[in-house]
Amino acid sequence: MFADDTEVWKTVESDSDCANLQMDIDALLQWSEQWLLYFNPEKCKVMSLGHSLQYKYIMTGAHGTTEIARTSIGKDLGVHITDNLK
């Protein structure tokens, strides 16, 4: 069983905001391992809207350590969202 369709949104304006988002990701991974409802790190993506901070987010768990890939387009409920919101 996998934790499909989980989304995390956070306003990121500084390096400390990036670190807080990484802590949120870490907390989600701990929760998922506790409940045996795992994330597939290969399907996880990071999209930045309106800023150019290129912080690297990672997932560390039973699967090892994986850097979360960046994307410029996402799809949610059939709606395509781009990083420039066009």
CORPEBEL-V787110 format. One record per residue. N is the residue number from 1. PSI is psi in whole degrees, -180 to 180 (none if undefined). Layout:
BEGIN
<<N | PSI> <N | PSI>>
END
This chain:
BEGIN
<<1 | 141> <2 | 156> <3 | 77> <4 | 153> <5 | 32> <6 | 130> <7 | 141> <8 | 125> <9 | 137> <10 | 139> <11 | 124> <12 | 113> <13 | -6> <14 | 173> <15 | -35> <16 | -33> <17 | -39> <18 | -43> <19 | -38> <20 | -39> <21 | -39> <22 | -39> <23 | -37> <24 | -42> <25 | -44> <26 | -41> <27 | -40> <28 | -40> <29 | -41> <30 | -44> <31 | -45> <32 | -37> <33 | -35> <34 | -41> <35 | 6> <36 | 38> <37 | 84> <38 | 151> <39 | 145> <40 | 106> <41 | -23> <42 | -22> <43 | -5> <44 | 142> <45 | 155> <46 | 130> <47 | 128> <48 | 132> <49 | 114> <50 | 13> <51 | 165> <52 | 14> <53 | 126> <54 | 47> <55 | 142> <56 | 126> <57 | 143> <58 | 156> <59 | 124> <60 | 123> <61 | -152> <62 | -26> <63 | -8> <64 | -155> <65 | 128> <66 | 133> <67 | 134> <68 | 128> <69 | 149> <70 | 151> <71 | 158> <72 | -2> <73 | 141> <74 | 163> <75 | 129> <76 | 121> <77 | 37> <78 | 0> <79 | 127> <80 | 131> <81 | 130> <82 | 161> <83 | -16> <84 | 5> <85 | 30> <86 | none>>
END
